[in-house]
Amino acid sequence: MSKQQRHTQLLQVARELIRDAGTGEFTLARLADRAGVTKPLVYDHFGDRDGVLAELYREFEARQRETLRAALGETEPDLPPVADLVAGAYIDCCLAEGRELADVVAALTGSATLNRLRQEAEAAYLDMCREALTPLAGPIDTAGLQAIVGAGDALARSALDGRISPERARDALARVVTAVATENRHPTSEETS
């Protein structure tokens, strides 16, 4: 197996271990055992436990941005469908990751690594949102964009816990996106006549 193939395999096995037993039971020794490799090989790929968790988080964030990028490339430039896509990409990616992502984030809480990763990933995602929404609604402030992430996280957790349906989560987040995008919007002369 090439180094990249092994890396991919180890991340897949790490996801399975976390899905089965949570991050509390996750160790590099268990990862090596389940993957059928030696512990030094796992350490070579990730350095330590936080390295594996950080890589899982990076993968999630990259998938989330790619999902949004692909969806935006296939829609008309109009606020309601773009808001729906931003919301759908956020909620659907969180649901696809399931409880594993929440466990990974919880395990890395307080970690300088997670704080840096979250800031980088959030900035990249919010830049994509800003680029998609600004031509449709005008400038969007950073606080408004942060509100999208906060609402998205809360709604995704509620959907994962079964307190609301995924459809309700998407719909509510789309309303938040629309409200943020139109908060400071000034009507054009065509809209006021």
Biotite code that builds the C-alpha atoms (Angstrom):
import biotite.structure as struc

atoms = struc.array([
    struc.Atom([0.000, 0.000, 0.000], chain_id="A", res_id=1, res_name="MET", atom_name="CA", element="C"),
    struc.Atom([1.315, 3.467, -0.806], chain_id="A", res_id=2, res_name="SER", atom_name="CA", element="C"),
    struc.Atom([1.811, 5.934, 2.046], chain_id="A", res_id=3, res_name="LYS", atom_name="CA", element="C"),
    struc.Atom([-1.278, 7.915, 0.921], chain_id="A", res_id=4, res_name="GLN", atom_name="CA", element="C"),
    struc.Atom([-3.401, 4.773, 0.654], chain_id="A", res_id=5, res_name="GLN", atom_name="CA", element="C"),
    struc.Atom([-2.292, 3.699, 4.134], chain_id="A", res_id=6, res_name="ARG", atom_name="CA", element="C"),
    struc.Atom([-3.064, 7.176, 5.476], chain_id="A", res_id=7, res_name="HIS", atom_name="CA", element="C"),
    struc.Atom([-6.561, 7.020, 3.993], chain_id="A", res_id=8, res_name="THR", atom_name="CA", element="C"),
    struc.Atom([-7.086, 3.513, 5.394], chain_id="A", res_id=9, res_name="GLN", atom_name="CA", element="C"),
    struc.Atom([-5.961, 4.567, 8.872], chain_id="A", res_id=10, res_name="LEU", atom_name="CA", element="C"),
    struc.Atom([-8.353, 7.518, 8.866], chain_id="A", res_id=11, res_name="LEU", atom_name="CA", element="C"),
    struc.Atom([-11.223, 5.260, 7.805], chain_id="A", res_id=12, res_name="GLN", atom_name="CA", element="C"),
    struc.Atom([-10.419, 2.806, 10.594], chain_id="A", res_id=13, res_name="VAL", atom_name="CA", element="C"),
    struc.Atom([-10.150, 5.715, 13.069], chain_id="A", res_id=14, res_name="ALA", atom_name="CA", element="C"),
    struc.Atom([-13.634, 6.878, 12.041], chain_id="A", res_id=15, res_name="ARG", atom_name="CA", element="C"),
    struc.Atom([-14.968, 3.346, 12.588], chain_id="A", res_id=16, res_name="GLU", atom_name="CA", element="C"),
    struc.Atom([-13.362, 3.094, 16.025], chain_id="A", res_id=17, res_name="LEU", atom_name="CA", element="C"),
    struc.Atom([-14.815, 6.439, 17.080], chain_id="A", res_id=18, res_name="ILE", atom_name="CA", element="C"),
    struc.Atom([-18.228, 5.493, 15.690], chain_id="A", res_id=19, res_name="ARG", atom_name="CA", element="C"),
    struc.Atom([-18.142, 2.206, 17.622], chain_id="A", res_id=20, res_name="ASP", atom_name="CA", element="C"),
    struc.Atom([-16.762, 3.374, 20.970], chain_id="A", res_id=21, res_name="ALA", atom_name="CA", element="C"),
    struc.Atom([-16.342, 7.159, 20.960], chain_id="A", res_id=22, res_name="GLY", atom_name="CA", element="C"),
    struc.Atom([-13.156, 9.122, 21.411], chain_id="A", res_id=23, res_name="THR", atom_name="CA", element="C"),
    struc.Atom([-12.804, 8.169, 25.073], chain_id="A", res_id=24, res_name="GLY", atom_name="CA", element="C"),
    struc.Atom([-11.757, 4.680, 24.011], chain_id="A", res_id=25, res_name="GLU", atom_name="CA", element="C"),
    struc.Atom([-9.721, 5.818, 21.004], chain_id="A", res_id=26, res_name="PHE", atom_name="CA", element="C"),
    struc.Atom([-5.971, 5.192, 21.210], chain_id="A", res_id=27, res_name="THR", atom_name="CA", element="C"),
    struc.Atom([-3.250, 4.822, 18.624], chain_id="A", res_id=28, res_name="LEU", atom_name="CA", element="C"),
    struc.Atom([-2.668, 1.275, 19.888], chain_id="A", res_id=29, res_name="ALA", atom_name="CA", element="C"),
    struc.Atom([-6.303, 0.375, 19.141], chain_id="A", res_id=30, res_name="ARG", atom_name="CA", element="C"),
    struc.Atom([-6.042, 2.060, 15.762], chain_id="A", res_id=31, res_name="LEU", atom_name="CA", element="C"),
    struc.Atom([-2.920, 0.064, 14.896], chain_id="A", res_id=32, res_name="ALA", atom_name="CA", element="C"),
    struc.Atom([-4.496, -3.172, 16.099], chain_id="A", res_id=33, res_name="ASP", atom_name="CA", element="C"),
    struc.Atom([-7.741, -2.684, 14.163], chain_id="A", res_id=34, res_name="ARG", atom_name="CA", element="C"),
    struc.Atom([-5.854, -1.617, 11.004], chain_id="A", res_id=35, res_name="ALA", atom_name="CA", element="C"),
    struc.Atom([-3.467, -4.566, 11.282], chain_id="A", res_id=36, res_name="GLY", atom_name="CA", element="C"),
    struc.Atom([-0.335, -2.402, 11.410], chain_id="A", res_id=37, res_name="VAL", atom_name="CA", element="C"),
    struc.Atom([2.318, -1.569, 13.981], chain_id="A", res_id=38, res_name="THR", atom_name="CA", element="C"),
    struc.Atom([2.041, 1.351, 16.415], chain_id="A", res_id=39, res_name="LYS", atom_name="CA", element="C"),
    struc.Atom([5.177, 3.013, 15.024], chain_id="A", res_id=40, res_name="PRO", atom_name="CA", element="C"),
    struc.Atom([3.516, 3.156, 11.590], chain_id="A", res_id=41, res_name="LEU", atom_name="CA", element="C"),
    struc.Atom([0.510, 4.962, 13.065], chain_id="A", res_id=42, res_name="VAL", atom_name="CA", element="C"),
    struc.Atom([2.785, 7.370, 14.949], chain_id="A", res_id=43, res_name="TYR", atom_name="CA", element="C"),
    struc.Atom([4.682, 7.992, 11.710], chain_id="A", res_id=44, res_name="ASP", atom_name="CA", element="C"),
    struc.Atom([1.467, 9.075, 9.986], chain_id="A", res_id=45, res_name="HIS", atom_name="CA", element="C"),
    struc.Atom([-0.066, 11.213, 12.733], chain_id="A", res_id=46, res_name="PHE", atom_name="CA", element="C"),
    struc.Atom([2.438, 11.872, 15.515], chain_id="A", res_id=47, res_name="GLY", atom_name="CA", element="C"),
    struc.Atom([-0.083, 11.409, 18.308], chain_id="A", res_id=48, res_name="ASP", atom_name="CA", element="C"),
    struc.Atom([-3.770, 10.926, 19.098], chain_id="A", res_id=49, res_name="ARG", atom_name="CA", element="C"),
    struc.Atom([-4.550, 14.625, 18.567], chain_id="A", res_id=50, res_name="ASP", atom_name="CA", element="C"),
    struc.Atom([-2.890, 14.357, 15.154], chain_id="A", res_id=51, res_name="GLY", atom_name="CA", element="C"),
    struc.Atom([-5.417, 11.710, 14.083], chain_id="A", res_id=52, res_name="VAL", atom_name="CA", element="C"),
    struc.Atom([-8.336, 13.699, 15.473], chain_id="A", res_id=53, res_name="LEU", atom_name="CA", element="C"),
    struc.Atom([-7.113, 16.885, 13.803], chain_id="A", res_id=54, res_name="ALA", atom_name="CA", element="C"),
    struc.Atom([-6.807, 15.086, 10.469], chain_id="A", res_id=55, res_name="GLU", atom_name="CA", element="C"),
    struc.Atom([-10.358, 13.754, 10.793], chain_id="A", res_id=56, res_name="LEU", atom_name="CA", element="C"),
    struc.Atom([-11.560, 17.293, 11.478], chain_id="A", res_id=57, res_name="TYR", atom_name="CA", element="C"),
    struc.Atom([-9.627, 18.652, 8.463], chain_id="A", res_id=58, res_name="ARG", atom_name="CA", element="C"),
    struc.Atom([-11.229, 16.020, 6.224], chain_id="A", res_id=59, res_name="GLU", atom_name="CA", element="C"),
    struc.Atom([-14.706, 16.959, 7.413], chain_id="A", res_id=60, res_name="PHE", atom_name="CA", element="C"),
    struc.Atom([-14.157, 20.646, 6.807], chain_id="A", res_id=61, res_name="GLU", atom_name="CA", element="C"),
    struc.Atom([-12.724, 20.008, 3.339], chain_id="A", res_id=62, res_name="ALA", atom_name="CA", element="C"),
    struc.Atom([-15.750, 17.850, 2.439], chain_id="A", res_id=63, res_name="ARG", atom_name="CA", element="C"),
    struc.Atom([-18.102, 20.534, 3.702], chain_id="A", res_id=64, res_name="GLN", atom_name="CA", element="C"),
    struc.Atom([-16.460, 23.221, 1.559], chain_id="A", res_id=65, res_name="ARG", atom_name="CA", element="C"),
    struc.Atom([-16.339, 20.939, -1.493], chain_id="A", res_id=66, res_name="GLU", atom_name="CA", element="C"),
    struc.Atom([-20.021, 20.059, -1.081], chain_id="A", res_id=67, res_name="THR", atom_name="CA", element="C"),
    struc.Atom([-20.905, 23.755, -0.971], chain_id="A", res_id=68, res_name="LEU", atom_name="CA", element="C"),
    struc.Atom([-18.601, 24.607, -3.895], chain_id="A", res_id=69, res_name="ARG", atom_name="CA", element="C"),
    struc.Atom([-20.139, 21.884, -6.087], chain_id="A", res_id=70, res_name="ALA", atom_name="CA", element="C"),
    struc.Atom([-23.697, 22.857, -5.192], chain_id="A", res_id=71, res_name="ALA", atom_name="CA", element="C"),
    struc.Atom([-23.080, 26.556, -5.812], chain_id="A", res_id=72, res_name="LEU", atom_name="CA", element="C"),
    struc.Atom([-21.639, 25.768, -9.228], chain_id="A", res_id=73, res_name="GLY", atom_name="CA", element="C"),
    struc.Atom([-24.929, 24.207, -10.260], chain_id="A", res_id=74, res_name="GLU", atom_name="CA", element="C"),
    struc.Atom([-27.476, 26.778, -9.080], chain_id="A", res_id=75, res_name="THR", atom_name="CA", element="C"),
    struc.Atom([-28.900, 30.021, -10.336], chain_id="A", res_id=76, res_name="GLU", atom_name="CA", element="C"),
    struc.Atom([-27.537, 33.208, -8.748], chain_id="A", res_id=77, res_name="PRO", atom_name="CA", element="C"),
    struc.Atom([-30.617, 34.045, -6.686], chain_id="A", res_id=78, res_name="ASP", atom_name="CA", element="C"),
    struc.Atom([-30.742, 34.468, -2.901], chain_id="A", res_id=79, res_name="LEU", atom_name="CA", element="C"),
    struc.Atom([-33.369, 31.854, -1.937], chain_id="A", res_id=80, res_name="PRO", atom_name="CA", element="C"),
    struc.Atom([-31.718, 28.917, -3.747], chain_id="A", res_id=81, res_name="PRO", atom_name="CA", element="C"),
    struc.Atom([-28.226, 29.986, -2.646], chain_id="A", res_id=82, res_name="VAL", atom_name="CA", element="C"),
    struc.Atom([-29.384, 30.311, 0.984], chain_id="A", res_id=83, res_name="ALA", atom_name="CA", element="C"),
    struc.Atom([-30.940, 26.840, 0.693], chain_id="A", res_id=84, res_name="ASP", atom_name="CA", element="C"),
    struc.Atom([-27.664, 25.454, -0.655], chain_id="A", res_id=85, res_name="LEU", atom_name="CA", element="C"),
    struc.Atom([-25.530, 27.045, 2.053], chain_id="A", res_id=86, res_name="VAL", atom_name="CA", element="C"),
    struc.Atom([-27.865, 25.647, 4.705], chain_id="A", res_id=87, res_name="ALA", atom_name="CA", element="C"),
    struc.Atom([-28.192, 22.249, 3.065], chain_id="A", res_id=88, res_name="GLY", atom_name="CA", element="C"),
    struc.Atom([-24.449, 21.802, 2.634], chain_id="A", res_id=89, res_name="ALA", atom_name="CA", element="C"),
    struc.Atom([-23.817, 22.696, 6.262], chain_id="A", res_id=90, res_name="TYR", atom_name="CA", element="C"),
    struc.Atom([-26.505, 20.478, 7.784], chain_id="A", res_id=91, res_name="ILE", atom_name="CA", element="C"),
    struc.Atom([-26.033, 17.552, 5.395], chain_id="A", res_id=92, res_name="ASP", atom_name="CA", element="C"),
    struc.Atom([-22.275, 17.390, 5.977], chain_id="A", res_id=93, res_name="CYS", atom_name="CA", element="C"),
    struc.Atom([-22.752, 17.466, 9.739], chain_id="A", res_id=94, res_name="CYS", atom_name="CA", element="C"),
    struc.Atom([-25.365, 14.716, 9.535], chain_id="A", res_id=95, res_name="LEU", atom_name="CA", element="C"),
    struc.Atom([-23.195, 12.616, 7.224], chain_id="A", res_id=96, res_name="ALA", atom_name="CA", element="C"),
    struc.Atom([-20.396, 12.731, 9.804], chain_id="A", res_id=97, res_name="GLU", atom_name="CA", element="C"),
    struc.Atom([-22.804, 11.790, 12.569], chain_id="A", res_id=98, res_name="GLY", atom_name="CA", element="C"),
    struc.Atom([-21.770, 11.723, 16.194], chain_id="A", res_id=99, res_name="ARG", atom_name="CA", element="C"),
    struc.Atom([-18.145, 11.049, 15.240], chain_id="A", res_id=100, res_name="GLU", atom_name="CA", element="C"),
    struc.Atom([-17.507, 14.686, 14.358], chain_id="A", res_id=101, res_name="LEU", atom_name="CA", element="C"),
    struc.Atom([-19.030, 15.903, 17.614], chain_id="A", res_id=102, res_name="ALA", atom_name="CA", element="C"),
    struc.Atom([-16.849, 13.395, 19.497], chain_id="A", res_id=103, res_name="ASP", atom_name="CA", element="C"),
    struc.Atom([-13.727, 14.540, 17.643], chain_id="A", res_id=104, res_name="VAL", atom_name="CA", element="C"),
    struc.Atom([-14.455, 18.203, 18.382], chain_id="A", res_id=105, res_name="VAL", atom_name="CA", element="C"),
    struc.Atom([-15.176, 17.404, 22.035], chain_id="A", res_id=106, res_name="ALA", atom_name="CA", element="C"),
    struc.Atom([-11.934, 15.417, 22.329], chain_id="A", res_id=107, res_name="ALA", atom_name="CA", element="C"),
    struc.Atom([-9.939, 18.319, 20.927], chain_id="A", res_id=108, res_name="LEU", atom_name="CA", element="C"),
    struc.Atom([-11.678, 21.008, 22.994], chain_id="A", res_id=109, res_name="THR", atom_name="CA", element="C"),
    struc.Atom([-9.134, 23.192, 24.700], chain_id="A", res_id=110, res_name="GLY", atom_name="CA", element="C"),
    struc.Atom([-6.471, 22.060, 22.281], chain_id="A", res_id=111, res_name="SER", atom_name="CA", element="C"),
    struc.Atom([-4.433, 24.740, 20.533], chain_id="A", res_id=112, res_name="ALA", atom_name="CA", element="C"),
    struc.Atom([-4.535, 22.476, 17.478], chain_id="A", res_id=113, res_name="THR", atom_name="CA", element="C"),
    struc.Atom([-8.330, 22.459, 17.363], chain_id="A", res_id=114, res_name="LEU", atom_name="CA", element="C"),
    struc.Atom([-8.617, 26.186, 17.956], chain_id="A", res_id=115, res_name="ASN", atom_name="CA", element="C"),
    struc.Atom([-6.280, 26.879, 15.038], chain_id="A", res_id=116, res_name="ARG", atom_name="CA", element="C"),
    struc.Atom([-8.007, 24.306, 12.799], chain_id="A", res_id=117, res_name="LEU", atom_name="CA", element="C"),
    struc.Atom([-11.472, 25.596, 13.620], chain_id="A", res_id=118, res_name="ARG", atom_name="CA", element="C"),
    struc.Atom([-10.473, 29.194, 12.952], chain_id="A", res_id=119, res_name="GLN", atom_name="CA", element="C"),
    struc.Atom([-8.879, 28.293, 9.607], chain_id="A", res_id=120, res_name="GLU", atom_name="CA", element="C"),
    struc.Atom([-11.750, 26.050, 8.527], chain_id="A", res_id=121, res_name="ALA", atom_name="CA", element="C"),
    struc.Atom([-14.411, 28.500, 9.652], chain_id="A", res_id=122, res_name="GLU", atom_name="CA", element="C"),
    struc.Atom([-12.691, 31.379, 7.845], chain_id="A", res_id=123, res_name="ALA", atom_name="CA", element="C"),
    struc.Atom([-12.477, 29.359, 4.624], chain_id="A", res_id=124, res_name="ALA", atom_name="CA", element="C"),
    struc.Atom([-16.141, 28.296, 4.830], chain_id="A", res_id=125, res_name="TYR", atom_name="CA", element="C"),
    struc.Atom([-17.335, 31.805, 5.678], chain_id="A", res_id=126, res_name="LEU", atom_name="CA", element="C"),
    struc.Atom([-15.293, 33.268, 2.820], chain_id="A", res_id=127, res_name="ASP", atom_name="CA", element="C"),
    struc.Atom([-17.155, 30.915, 0.490], chain_id="A", res_id=128, res_name="MET", atom_name="CA", element="C"),
    struc.Atom([-20.482, 32.005, 1.967], chain_id="A", res_id=129, res_name="CYS", atom_name="CA", element="C"),
    struc.Atom([-19.532, 35.681, 1.670], chain_id="A", res_id=130, res_name="ARG", atom_name="CA", element="C"),
    struc.Atom([-18.492, 35.203, -1.978], chain_id="A", res_id=131, res_name="GLU", atom_name="CA", element="C"),
    struc.Atom([-21.764, 33.433, -2.783], chain_id="A", res_id=132, res_name="ALA", atom_name="CA", element="C"),
    struc.Atom([-24.062, 35.822, -0.929], chain_id="A", res_id=133, res_name="LEU", atom_name="CA", element="C"),
    struc.Atom([-22.504, 39.281, -1.427], chain_id="A", res_id=134, res_name="THR", atom_name="CA", element="C"),
    struc.Atom([-23.371, 39.596, -5.138], chain_id="A", res_id=135, res_name="PRO", atom_name="CA", element="C"),
    struc.Atom([-26.981, 38.728, -4.275], chain_id="A", res_id=136, res_name="LEU", atom_name="CA", element="C"),
    struc.Atom([-27.469, 40.810, -1.142], chain_id="A", res_id=137, res_name="ALA", atom_name="CA", element="C"),
    struc.Atom([-24.575, 43.221, -0.725], chain_id="A", res_id=138, res_name="GLY", atom_name="CA", element="C"),
    struc.Atom([-21.829, 43.221, 1.895], chain_id="A", res_id=139, res_name="PRO", atom_name="CA", element="C"),
    struc.Atom([-22.237, 40.817, 4.808], chain_id="A", res_id=140, res_name="ILE", atom_name="CA", element="C"),
    struc.Atom([-20.545, 41.530, 8.107], chain_id="A", res_id=141, res_name="ASP", atom_name="CA", element="C"),
    struc.Atom([-18.419, 39.013, 9.972], chain_id="A", res_id=142, res_name="THR", atom_name="CA", element="C"),
    struc.Atom([-20.790, 38.827, 12.944], chain_id="A", res_id=143, res_name="ALA", atom_name="CA", element="C"),
    struc.Atom([-23.618, 37.810, 10.643], chain_id="A", res_id=144, res_name="GLY", atom_name="CA", element="C"),
    struc.Atom([-21.496, 35.113, 9.070], chain_id="A", res_id=145, res_name="LEU", atom_name="CA", element="C"),
    struc.Atom([-20.565, 33.845, 12.540], chain_id="A", res_id=146, res_name="GLN", atom_name="CA", element="C"),
    struc.Atom([-24.291, 33.615, 13.290], chain_id="A", res_id=147, res_name="ALA", atom_name="CA", element="C"),
    struc.Atom([-24.680, 31.204, 10.374], chain_id="A", res_id=148, res_name="ILE", atom_name="CA", element="C"),
    struc.Atom([-22.047, 28.876, 11.833], chain_id="A", res_id=149, res_name="VAL", atom_name="CA", element="C"),
    struc.Atom([-23.481, 29.078, 15.348], chain_id="A", res_id=150, res_name="GLY", atom_name="CA", element="C"),
    struc.Atom([-26.995, 28.380, 14.147], chain_id="A", res_id=151, res_name="ALA", atom_name="CA", element="C"),
    struc.Atom([-25.744, 25.606, 11.856], chain_id="A", res_id=152, res_name="GLY", atom_name="CA", element="C"),
    struc.Atom([-23.924, 23.857, 14.688], chain_id="A", res_id=153, res_name="ASP", atom_name="CA", element="C"),
    struc.Atom([-26.925, 24.054, 17.024], chain_id="A", res_id=154, res_name="ALA", atom_name="CA", element="C"),
    struc.Atom([-29.380, 22.893, 14.370], chain_id="A", res_id=155, res_name="LEU", atom_name="CA", element="C"),
    struc.Atom([-27.133, 20.018, 13.258], chain_id="A", res_id=156, res_name="ALA", atom_name="CA", element="C"),
    struc.Atom([-26.802, 18.821, 16.877], chain_id="A", res_id=157, res_name="ARG", atom_name="CA", element="C"),
    struc.Atom([-30.577, 18.934, 17.286], chain_id="A", res_id=158, res_name="SER", atom_name="CA", element="C"),
    struc.Atom([-31.063, 16.949, 14.084], chain_id="A", res_id=159, res_name="ALA", atom_name="CA", element="C"),
    struc.Atom([-28.423, 14.400, 15.129], chain_id="A", res_id=160, res_name="LEU", atom_name="CA", element="C"),
    struc.Atom([-30.160, 13.978, 18.485], chain_id="A", res_id=161, res_name="ASP", atom_name="CA", element="C"),
    struc.Atom([-33.525, 13.510, 16.753], chain_id="A", res_id=162, res_name="GLY", atom_name="CA", element="C"),
    struc.Atom([-35.066, 16.597, 18.370], chain_id="A", res_id=163, res_name="ARG", atom_name="CA", element="C"),
    struc.Atom([-35.840, 18.069, 14.943], chain_id="A", res_id=164, res_name="ILE", atom_name="CA", element="C"),
    struc.Atom([-35.861, 16.604, 11.456], chain_id="A", res_id=165, res_name="SER", atom_name="CA", element="C"),
    struc.Atom([-33.020, 17.276, 9.021], chain_id="A", res_id=166, res_name="PRO", atom_name="CA", element="C"),
    struc.Atom([-35.526, 19.114, 6.812], chain_id="A", res_id=167, res_name="GLU", atom_name="CA", element="C"),
    struc.Atom([-36.484, 21.467, 9.660], chain_id="A", res_id=168, res_name="ARG", atom_name="CA", element="C"),
    struc.Atom([-32.797, 22.052, 10.404], chain_id="A", res_id=169, res_name="ALA", atom_name="CA", element="C"),
    struc.Atom([-32.075, 22.931, 6.756], chain_id="A", res_id=170, res_name="ARG", atom_name="CA", element="C"),
    struc.Atom([-35.130, 25.188, 6.542], chain_id="A", res_id=171, res_name="ASP", atom_name="CA", element="C"),
    struc.Atom([-34.318, 27.037, 9.757], chain_id="A", res_id=172, res_name="ALA", atom_name="CA", element="C"),
    struc.Atom([-30.689, 27.550, 8.743], chain_id="A", res_id=173, res_name="LEU", atom_name="CA", element="C"),
    struc.Atom([-31.751, 28.788, 5.294], chain_id="A", res_id=174, res_name="ALA", atom_name="CA", element="C"),
    struc.Atom([-33.911, 31.402, 7.056], chain_id="A", res_id=175, res_name="ARG", atom_name="CA", element="C"),
    struc.Atom([-30.912, 32.448, 9.167], chain_id="A", res_id=176, res_name="VAL", atom_name="CA", element="C"),
    struc.Atom([-28.725, 32.711, 6.054], chain_id="A", res_id=177, res_name="VAL", atom_name="CA", element="C"),
    struc.Atom([-31.371, 34.801, 4.299], chain_id="A", res_id=178, res_name="THR", atom_name="CA", element="C"),
    struc.Atom([-31.817, 37.070, 7.323], chain_id="A", res_id=179, res_name="ALA", atom_name="CA", element="C"),
    struc.Atom([-28.063, 37.598, 7.650], chain_id="A", res_id=180, res_name="VAL", atom_name="CA", element="C"),
    struc.Atom([-27.703, 38.263, 3.936], chain_id="A", res_id=181, res_name="ALA", atom_name="CA", element="C"),
    struc.Atom([-30.518, 40.796, 3.831], chain_id="A", res_id=182, res_name="THR", atom_name="CA", element="C"),
    struc.Atom([-29.945, 42.478, 7.206], chain_id="A", res_id=183, res_name="GLU", atom_name="CA", element="C"),
    struc.Atom([-28.119, 45.508, 5.804], chain_id="A", res_id=184, res_name="ASN", atom_name="CA", element="C"),
    struc.Atom([-29.449, 45.304, 2.298], chain_id="A", res_id=185, res_name="ARG", atom_name="CA", element="C"),
    struc.Atom([-30.615, 48.519, 0.719], chain_id="A", res_id=186, res_name="HIS", atom_name="CA", element="C"),
    struc.Atom([-33.341, 48.122, -1.887], chain_id="A", res_id=187, res_name="PRO", atom_name="CA", element="C"),
    struc.Atom([-32.407, 48.943, -5.454], chain_id="A", res_id=188, res_name="THR", atom_name="CA", element="C"),
    struc.Atom([-34.385, 51.547, -7.357], chain_id="A", res_id=189, res_name="SER", atom_name="CA", element="C"),
    struc.Atom([-36.209, 48.766, -9.224], chain_id="A", res_id=190, res_name="GLU", atom_name="CA", element="C"),
    struc.Atom([-37.324, 47.174, -5.926], chain_id="A", res_id=191, res_name="GLU", atom_name="CA", element="C"),
    struc.Atom([-38.723, 50.440, -4.522], chain_id="A", res_id=192, res_name="THR", atom_name="CA", element="C"),
    struc.Atom([-40.758, 51.346, -7.569], chain_id="A", res_id=193, res_name="SER", atom_name="CA", element="C"),
])
